[in-house]
Amino acid sequence: MARAATTSDAFNAIAEPQRREILVLLRGGERPVTELARDLGMSQPQASKHLRVLREVGLVRVRGAGKQRLYDLDARRLQPVHEWLGGFERFWSGSFDRLDEYVQDLTRARREEPPDGDDQ
């Protein structure tokens, strides 16, 4: 039974590290499964299994080219994942703001320190 293409399926599909590696490799353009398998250090059936899951949730498209099947990334399907992660933006920017304040405080403190040997 085919899996429904839902947002949660995209999350489930990319939860597997090797599938994320496949998506990274496909950022450069379409590639045959043989190249993907070689670059990932896995057998072609293993790569095909991961590609099937990615295709079922719409993250990867496939087209025939002679005897080869070329896989391509459909990055639009990553939009729900991107939007979900964007919800954490304020936590990241808050962390960077606190780090920036810390560095500024540290820089100010070093400027105010007397030179070595000057204990006044």
N, C-alpha and C positions, 0 to 999 in steps of 0.2 A: 504494500500500500504506500503510495507516494505521500511524502510529508507535505503539509500545507506550508505555503510560503508566508510565514508570519515573522514579525520582528523577533520573537523569541527563537525562532528557528535560526535566524542569522546569528544571534548570540550563541546558540548552541553549536553552530557550525564553526565559528571562529574560536570557540573555547579550546579546540584541539590545536596544540602548537604547530604540528606539521601542516595543518590547513592554513594557518596564518602565514607560514613560510611560503606556501604555494601562492597566496595572495600577493605577498611581497615580490615574488619572482614574476608574477603576471603584471606588476605595475609597469614593467618595461615593454609590454606588448604581448601579443598572442604567441603561444609556444605549443609545440606538440608534447604529448605526455611523455615521450621518450626523453626529451631534454629535461623536463621537470623532474622525472624520476632520477636521472643521472645527477642533476644538481642537488637533489635532496638526499642522495645516497640510499635510495630505496628501490624496491622492485617496481616494475611497471604496473602489475596488478595492485600493489599497495597505493601507488600514486593515483591510479584510476579510481580506486575506492574513495579516496579523499575528494577527488574531483567530482565524483558522482554526488556526494553530499553537498558540495559547494554549488553544483549545478542545480540541485533540487531546491535550494533556497534562493536561487537567482543571483548568487554572487559571481558566478562564472558562466560564460556562454561558450558554446562549442560549435564549430563548423567543419565540414569536411573539405579537404583539399587533396584530391587524389587519394592516396592510401592513408594519408594522415588525418588525424582529427586535431584541429588547432583550438586551444583553449584561450579565452580572453576574459579579463576582469570586467565586471559590470559594477564599477565603483558607486553608481547611484544607489545600489542596494545596501551600501554601507552607511547611507545617510542616517537611518535610525540609530545605528551604533554611535555615529559621530554626535548626533543630537543628544543622546543619552549621556555621553561623556562630557559634553559641553555643560551639562547641569552641574558639574563639579568644578567649573572654571573658577568660581569665587573662592574655593578652597585653595586652588593653586595660586591664584593671584594674591590671596591673603598671606600665603606662605612666603611668596617672593617679597611682599611688602615688609613683612617682619624680618626677613633676611637682610633686606636693604637697610632697614633701621639699625639692625645689629652692626652691620659693616660701618655705617656712618658713625655710630657711637664709638666703635673700636678705633676708627680713624681719628676722631676728635680726642679720645683719651691718649692716643700715642703722640699727638701733636702737643698735648699739655704736659707730657712727662718730661722731667728734667733730663738733660744728657747724662750718660753714664759718668759716675764719679762726682756728680754735682748733687749732693744730698741736701742742700740748703735747708 
